[in-house]
Structure formats: structure tokens, C-alpha cells
Amino acid sequence: MRSASKRSRKETAGMRPIGIDLFAGAGGLSLGFEQAGFDLVGAVEIDPVHCAVHKFNFPNTPVIASPIENLTADELRKSLGIGSREVDCVFGGPPCQGFSLIGHRTLDDPRNRLVSHFVNIVAGLGARTFVFENVKGLTVGAHRKFLNELVEAFDAAGYEVRLPWRVLDAAQFGVPQHRERLFLLGVRKGLAVPDYPSQQTNPADRPTLLNDLAVGPTCKDAVADLPNADAFPSLLKGDSVAADFGDSSEYALSLRCIGNAGWYFGYERRWNKQMLTSSARTIHTSISQRRFRETKPGCVEPISRFLKLSPDGLCNTLRAGTDGARGAFTSPRPIHYAYARCITVREMARLHGFPDWFRFHSTKWHGARQIGNSVPPPLGRAVAAEIIRALGVRPERATDVLDLGNPLLLSMEMSEAAEHFGVIAPKSRRDRKSGAKKRKQQEIELVRLRLKKRA
């Protein structure tokens, strides 16, 4: 039986608990917590471009563009304007390059120190609960020692952690994508310890191969109703266009947010449901297109090493690539199961559980890494629902309808976003020359298509 927290249900019924997202990125975990019934009172993110996208999607939430190590709990309270209010949950996932399964794994990586700052902020705010999210690699080999030390650090700071810790796969929570992430759930000592959410599919039924039949929503369920981006020449220069959508699966309908579907306990947004957004096209050579067509669904194309999605299966884990400081390399996007091209940012978003009103940066590189770095909102929502249960709160649907932010936030370059938030732009090896080259290629392709149409 689940125990109740010391704050009574009567006191908290109808009240939306408040949360703060550290290392917020574009806001996947922010959205999951909002949909579960939280009010997001603040977000901290070092990347100004991510801050701009977060501000567009969460217009009423203050965003602090700062490294977490430059902030104290008192400064955070002051900047967010929350005074002495009790913070119900602090959540986030520090950057994982130091102990990721990809590349070198070193416990002494300086980026791992961000974890200590996370603990300090949680304790300094006196948050009732916390959710720490990170890569599965933190549970493997020598990293187990680091993880044990993290649990001890929370214990010393006055927090009890739900043990044993668990790695959750988004595919078990209604997302058509294999994505395994570690979650640590903790609570201030003396309060009810939150449980892990119950998975929505049976482990015995879970597909072991990407082209096995999926138990939950499939790749086809996720993207079949989206118009083909290649049918719109304007998407060579922009990322949105008015379009007609096809018949939607139950999963897609929830992401279309038609009527009351898909809002859960979050705030409804005003948005144009007839716009296909975050769908800038990718130019592929005729040779690449031929190879993509010849690749069987569920298999890897041998030259590019891109996976071709299986319509009845799950997507592989969508990766973020590297940031500007480490070369700005784009992580490979899968090949569409029906079209000879890589999937668009919007198709990635569908496979990740983001609703269609949620926008990303207008460039494919930024948009793809914002998705690849994020927690799928349905997984975040499942975890946040257990936090709310432990807090003894009965969630209620938000009644306000929000206008989304200024669309200019979605196209800001790094320097523009940094100036907007009053910070120094991070160093990046991705300069305007590479962007100019791609824009030139797009203009050439657009002219070619126009000539072909006239002929």
C-alpha cells in the first residue's frame, strides 16, 4: 500500500505542485511534468538556443540561461520570483558525456561535477522531492561506484532515494522508440518515497529487434498521417507550411491534440492545427535515394549506416549528435519506411512523444539535437505522476489556455539567442559558413524544382 505524505490530500486537492527543471534543454521533461499536473515555475539551461525554444513553448515559465554551477539556491529563488514557496520537485538530467556508453567513460570527467551541483540545488531549495535522469551507462561497470556515491550524497543532504534504482525504456510507456534512461527518485527524509511507474507493456511481450511487431504504438502509428515534406518546395527554405493531414492513429490523435485529447493535466496552447511545422527538408543525392529505396524496412543501409524504420516496429534511440563546442556533428536520423529520405524533425518528434503544437528550432541540426537530448514526454509524465501520487496531490486539468511565444525565438542563431538572454554565446565550431553553404544548396534545389515544374 502506498503511504501518504505529511501534507494531507485535503490541503493539496486542486493545488498544482510546483517544479523546477535543471538542464532543461528544449523541455521534454518540463512537458511531461506539466502534463502530469505540475506548474513549472522555472527552467535552467546553459544553451541560449535551447532557452529560446523552451521560452516559446512555455511562455509563462522564467528561463535562466546560465551554467548551473554559477547559481545558488537563494539566487535561483530570487531570479524565479518564488520567494519562500516550498518547491515540490526539482528534476533534470546533467549532461552525460562524462559517463555515457558512447565514447570514453571516465569518472573524473569535469562534466560529472554538474551532478554535485544538482544535489546542492536540490538541498539548498529544500525541495520535497527530486528526479535525477541520466544515461543507462551510469549503472554499468565502474560507474556503479559513482552512482553509489551519488546516492550517499543525497543521503547526506537529507534525502532518501528509492532503491533499487531503475532504468526505464520509453517503449514501455507508450512511445514508439527504444530509449533506456536511468531515473533516481528521491524525497526529503520523513516524507513518502515515490514509486517507479508501472510499465504499460509486459516485458515478455516487448520486442527484442527493431523490426519485430511492436506491442504499443508503431512507427507507422506515429508518422503515417503526416504529409510528405518532399511535396512542399517551400520546406527547402523554411520549416513550416499549411498542409492537409491524413487519417490519424489513436497515438497520432493524442499528439494532434484535437479537442480535449492529448492535453492531460497540462495547459492547452493556442496553435494552428493546419500547419505542418518543424519539417525542413533534407537534400539527398539520387544515389543516396536509390540506396534508401533498396534497403528493407528494419535494416541498416550499408553505406550510411542509417536504420530504415519498420512501419510495424519501433524506432531506434534517437541521438542528439554533438554540440557546437565539440564539432557540431549531426547524429544520423533514420530513413523513413515509405520515402527515400531521412525523417524530418517533426517525424522525430512524433516518434519521441512530442505533440504537434510543440515547436523546435527551425534548423534541422538544432531541432534534431533538441529532441535527441530530451526525455520523451510520455515517459516523463509517467514518472511525474508517481511524484504527484507520493506528494498526496489529486491532479486537476489546468484551465488556462496559453499563447505560444514569439516565433522569432525558433530561428535565433546562437549569438542572437545569447544577446536575447543577456549572456555570452558559447563557443561553437559550427559557423555561418556551413549554414550559408547549405542554404545555397537549398536555393539551387528550389530553382531546379521550379524549372522541372514549368517543363
C-alpha positions in Angstrom: 0.0 0.0 0.0 1.3 3.5 -0.8 1.8 5.7 2.1 0.7 9.4 2.1 2.9 12.4 2.7 2.6 14.5 5.7 0.7 17.2 3.8 -2.9 16.0 3.6 -4.9 15.3 0.5 -7.5 17.8 1.6 -4.9 20.6 1.7 -3.4 19.8 -1.7 -6.6 18.8 -3.6 -6.9 21.2 -6.6 -3.5 22.7 -6.0 -0.9 22.3 -8.7 2.5 21.4 -7.2 5.4 23.4 -8.4 8.6 22.1 -10.1 11.9 23.4 -11.4 13.7 21.9 -14.4 17.5 22.0 -14.3 19.4 21.2 -17.5 16.1 21.8 -19.2 17.0 21.7 -22.9 14.0 22.3 -25.1 11.7 21.0 -22.4 10.8 17.3 -22.8 10.9 16.6 -19.1 9.3 20.0 -18.5 6.3 19.0 -20.7 6.0 15.6 -19.0 5.8 17.2 -15.6 3.3 19.8 -16.8 1.1 17.1 -18.3 1.2 15.2 -15.0 -0.2 18.2 -13.1 2.8 20.3 -12.2 3.2 24.1 -12.6 6.7 24.7 -14.0 8.0 27.8 -12.2 11.5 27.8 -13.6 13.9 26.3 -16.0 17.7 26.5 -16.1 19.6 25.8 -19.3 23.1 26.8 -20.4 22.5 26.8 -24.2 20.7 30.0 -25.3 19.2 28.4 -28.4 17.6 25.8 -26.2 16.4 28.5 -23.9 14.7 30.3 -26.8 12.8 27.2 -27.8 11.9 26.5 -24.2 10.6 30.0 -23.8 8.5 29.7 -27.0 6.8 26.5 -25.8 6.5 27.5 -22.1 5.8 31.3 -22.4 4.9 31.8 -18.7 7.9 30.0 -17.3 11.1 32.0 -16.5 14.1 30.6 -18.2 17.6 31.2 -16.8 20.3 31.0 -19.4 23.2 30.0 -17.1 25.5 27.2 -16.1 24.1 25.6 -13.0 27.4 25.9 -11.2 27.0 29.7 -11.4 23.8 29.6 -9.3 23.0 29.1 -5.7 19.6 28.0 -4.4 19.0 31.5 -3.0 19.9 33.1 -6.3 17.6 30.7 -8.1 14.6 31.6 -5.8 15.2 35.3 -6.3 15.6 35.0 -10.1 12.5 32.9 -10.4 10.5 35.1 -8.1 9.2 32.3 -5.9 10.3 33.7 -2.6 9.9 31.3 0.2 7.4 29.0 -1.6 8.1 25.3 -1.0 9.4 23.6 -4.1 7.7 20.3 -4.6 10.1 18.8 -7.1 13.5 19.6 -8.7 14.2 17.5 -11.8 16.7 17.2 -14.6 19.5 15.3 -16.3 23.0 16.7 -16.2 24.9 16.4 -19.5 26.1 12.8 -19.8 29.3 13.0 -21.9 31.4 12.0 -18.9 29.8 8.7 -18.3 27.9 7.9 -21.5 28.1 4.5 -23.1 29.2 6.2 -26.2 32.9 7.2 -26.3 35.3 7.3 -23.4 33.9 6.7 -19.9 35.8 8.4 -17.1 34.7 9.1 -13.6 36.9 12.1 -13.3 35.4 13.9 -16.3 34.9 17.5 -15.2 31.3 17.5 -16.6 30.4 14.9 -14.0 30.8 17.6 -11.3 27.5 19.0 -12.5 25.9 16.2 -10.6 27.2 17.6 -7.4 25.7 21.0 -8.3 22.4 19.2 -8.9 22.5 17.8 -5.3 23.4 21.2 -3.9 20.5 22.9 -5.6 18.0 20.3 -4.5 19.2 20.5 -0.9 19.6 24.3 -0.9 16.0 24.7 -2.2 14.7 22.2 0.4 12.7 20.6 -2.4 10.3 18.0 -1.2 11.2 15.5 -4.0 13.7 15.2 -6.9 14.0 13.3 -10.1 17.5 12.7 -11.5 17.6 11.4 -15.0 20.6 10.2 -17.0 22.1 7.6 -19.3 21.9 3.8 -18.6 25.7 3.8 -18.7 25.8 5.3 -15.2 24.7 1.9 -13.9 27.4 -0.1 -15.7 30.9 -1.2 -14.6 33.0 1.4 -12.7 30.2 3.9 -13.0 28.2 1.9 -10.3 30.7 3.4 -7.8 29.9 6.9 -9.0 26.1 6.1 -8.7 26.5 4.7 -5.2 28.4 7.9 -4.2 25.6 10.0 -5.7 23.0 8.1 -3.5 25.3 8.7 -0.5 25.5 12.4 -1.3 21.7 12.7 -1.4 21.5 10.8 1.9 24.0 13.2 3.5 21.9 16.1 2.1 18.8 14.8 3.9 17.1 12.8 1.1 16.0 9.2 0.8 16.4 7.6 -2.6 14.0 4.9 -3.9 16.2 1.8 -4.2 17.0 -0.2 -6.2 17.2 2.4 -8.9 15.7 1.5 -12.2 16.3 2.0 -15.9 13.1 2.8 -17.8 12.6 2.2 -21.5 10.3 4.7 -23.2 8.9 1.9 -25.3 7.2 0.5 -22.2 5.4 3.8 -21.7 3.6 4.3 -24.9 6.5 5.7 -27.0 7.3 4.0 -30.4 11.0 4.2 -29.7 13.6 2.2 -27.7 15.1 4.6 -25.3 16.5 3.5 -22.0 17.3 6.0 -19.3 18.2 5.8 -15.6 15.9 7.5 -13.1 16.6 8.2 -9.5 13.6 9.2 -7.4 14.1 10.8 -4.1 12.3 12.6 -1.3 13.1 14.7 1.8 13.5 12.3 4.7 10.3 11.8 6.6 8.1 12.0 3.5 6.6 9.2 1.4 9.2 7.8 -1.0 7.8 7.8 -4.6 7.5 4.5 -6.5 8.6 3.9 -10.1 5.7 3.9 -12.6 4.2 0.7 -13.8 5.1 -0.1 -17.4 2.4 -0.2 -19.9 3.6 -3.3 -21.7 4.7 -6.7 -20.4 8.5 -7.3 -20.6 7.7 -10.7 -22.1 5.8 -9.0 -24.9 8.5 -6.4 -25.6 10.1 -6.7 -29.0 13.8 -7.5 -28.9 14.5 -6.4 -32.5 13.6 -3.1 -34.1 11.6 -4.8 -36.9 9.7 -7.1 -34.6 6.0 -6.2 -34.2 5.6 -3.5 -31.5 3.2 -4.0 -28.6 2.4 -0.3 -28.3 2.3 2.3 -31.0 4.4 1.7 -34.0 6.4 3.9 -36.4 3.5 3.9 -38.8 1.1 4.9 -36.0 3.4 7.8 -35.2 4.0 9.4 -38.6 1.7 7.9 -41.3 -0.8 10.8 -41.1 1.9 13.5 -41.6 2.1 15.0 -45.1 5.3 14.1 -47.0 7.7 17.1 -46.6 9.2 16.4 -50.0 5.9 17.5 -51.6 6.4 21.1 -50.5 9.2 23.1 -52.2 8.9 25.9 -49.6 10.3 23.5 -47.0 13.6 23.8 -48.7 13.9 27.3 -47.3 11.6 27.1 -44.2 10.3 24.6 -41.7 6.6 25.1 -41.8 3.7 25.0 -44.3 0.0 24.8 -44.4 -0.9 21.2 -45.3 -3.6 18.5 -45.2 -3.1 15.7 -42.7 -4.2 12.0 -43.3 -6.1 9.7 -41.1 -4.5 9.6 -37.7 -4.0 6.6 -35.4 -5.0 6.9 -31.7 -1.4 7.7 -30.9 -1.2 10.4 -33.5 -4.5 11.9 -32.5 -3.2 12.4 -29.0 -0.3 14.3 -30.4 -2.5 16.3 -32.7 -4.3 17.5 -29.6 -7.6 17.7 -31.4 -10.4 18.7 -28.9 -9.5 17.6 -25.4 -7.2 14.8 -26.4 -3.5 14.9 -25.6 -3.5 17.8 -23.1 -3.7 15.5 -20.0 -3.4 17.8 -16.9 -1.3 20.4 -18.7 -2.2 23.8 -20.2 -3.8 23.9 -23.6 -2.0 26.0 -26.2 -3.5 28.1 -29.0 -2.0 26.9 -32.2 -2.8 26.4 -35.9 -3.6 22.7 -36.4 -3.4 23.0 -40.2 0.3 23.8 -40.2 3.0 21.2 -40.7 5.9 22.5 -38.6 9.5 21.6 -37.8 9.7 19.9 -41.2 12.6 21.4 -43.1 13.6 19.2 -46.0 16.9 17.3 -46.4 18.6 17.2 -49.8 19.7 13.7 -50.7 21.6 12.7 -53.8 19.9 10.4 -56.3 22.5 7.8 -55.4 21.5 8.0 -51.7 17.8 7.9 -52.5 18.4 4.7 -54.6 20.2 3.1 -51.7 17.5 4.2 -49.3 14.8 2.6 -51.5 16.7 -0.6 -51.8 17.1 -1.0 -48.1 14.5 -3.2 -46.4 12.5 -1.8 -43.5 14.0 -2.7 -40.2 17.5 -3.0 -41.8 20.6 -0.8 -41.8 21.6 0.9 -45.1 25.2 -0.4 -45.5 26.9 2.8 -46.7 25.4 5.5 -44.5 24.7 3.0 -41.7 21.2 4.6 -41.2 18.4 2.4 -40.0 15.4 2.2 -42.2 12.3 2.3 -39.9 9.9 -0.6 -39.9 6.3 0.6 -40.2 5.2 -2.1 -37.7 8.2 -1.8 -35.4 9.9 0.7 -33.1 12.3 3.4 -33.8 15.9 3.1 -32.6 17.1 5.5 -30.0 17.2 9.0 -31.5 20.5 10.6 -30.7 21.5 14.2 -30.4 24.9 14.4 -32.1 27.5 16.7 -30.7 27.1 20.4 -29.6 28.9 23.3 -31.3 31.9 23.1 -28.9 32.7 19.5 -30.0 32.3 19.9 -33.7 28.6 20.2 -34.2 28.2 16.8 -35.8 24.7 15.7 -36.7 23.6 12.3 -35.3 22.1 10.1 -38.1 18.4 10.3 -38.5 16.6 7.1 -39.5 15.3 6.5 -43.0 11.6 6.8 -43.5 9.9 3.5 -44.1 7.9 4.8 -47.0 10.0 7.6 -48.5 13.6 7.6 -49.8 14.8 10.2 -47.3 15.7 10.6 -43.6 12.9 11.5 -41.3 12.1 15.2 -40.6 12.4 16.9 -37.2 8.6 16.7 -36.8 8.7 12.9 -37.6 11.4 12.6 -34.9 9.2 14.5 -32.5 6.2 12.2 -33.2 8.5 9.1 -32.5 9.6 10.8 -29.3 6.1 11.6 -28.0 6.1 15.4 -28.5 2.7 16.9 -29.5 2.4 18.8 -32.8 2.0 22.2 -31.1 5.5 21.8 -29.6 8.0 23.6 -31.9 11.7 23.2 -32.2 14.5 25.3 -33.7 13.9 25.9 -37.4 17.2 24.3 -38.4 17.5 20.5 -38.7 20.7 20.4 -36.7 19.4 22.3 -33.6 15.9 20.7 -33.9 17.3 17.2 -34.1 19.7 17.6 -31.1 16.9 19.2 -29.0 14.9 16.0 -29.5 17.8 13.7 -29.1 18.8 15.3 -25.8 15.3 15.2 -24.3 13.2 12.8 -22.2 10.2 11.6 -24.2 7.3 13.5 -22.6 5.1 10.4 -22.1 7.9 8.8 -20.1 8.4 12.0 -18.1 4.7 12.2 -17.5 4.6 8.6 -16.1 7.4 9.4 -13.7 6.0 12.8 -12.6 2.6 11.1 -12.0 4.2 8.9 -9.3 5.8 12.0 -7.7 2.4 13.7 -7.6 1.0 10.5 -6.0 3.7 10.5 -3.4 3.0 14.2 -2.6 -0.6 13.3 -1.9 -2.0 15.6 -4.6 -5.1 14.9 -6.7 -4.1 16.3 -10.1 -6.6 18.5 -11.9 -6.7 19.7 -15.5 -5.3 23.2 -16.0 -8.0 25.7 -17.0 -5.9 28.5 -18.6 -5.2 28.5 -22.4 -1.7 29.8 -23.3 -0.5 31.6 -26.3 2.8 30.3 -27.6 5.8 32.6 -27.6 7.2 34.8 -30.4 8.1 32.6 -33.5 11.3 34.6 -33.9 12.6 32.6 -30.9 12.7 29.5 -33.1 15.1 30.9 -35.7 17.7 32.6 -33.5 21.3 31.8 -34.1 23.5 31.3 -31.1 24.7 34.8 -31.0 21.2 36.2 -31.3 19.8 33.9 -28.6 22.7 34.8 -26.3 22.0 38.5 -26.8 18.3 37.9 -26.2 19.0 36.3 -22.8 21.9 38.7 -21.9 24.6 36.1 -21.8 27.9 35.4 -23.6 27.4 33.0 -26.5 29.1 29.6 -26.0 32.0 28.8 -28.3 30.9 26.8 -31.4 32.8 25.3 -34.3 29.6 25.5 -36.4 29.8 28.9 -38.1 27.7 30.8 -40.6 29.8 29.5 -43.5 28.4 26.0 -43.1 24.9 27.4 -42.9 25.4 29.5 -45.9 26.6 26.6 -47.9 23.5 24.6 -47.1 21.3 27.5 -47.8 22.9 27.8 -51.2 22.3 24.1 -51.9 18.7 24.5 -51.0 18.3 27.5 -53.3 19.8 25.5 -56.2 17.4 22.6 -55.5 14.4 25.0 -55.3 15.3 26.5 -58.7 15.7 23.0 -60.1 12.2 22.0 -58.9 10.7 25.2 -60.4 12.3 24.5 -63.8 11.1 20.9 -63.7 7.5 22.1 -62.9 7.5 24.5 -65.8 8.7 21.8 -68.2 
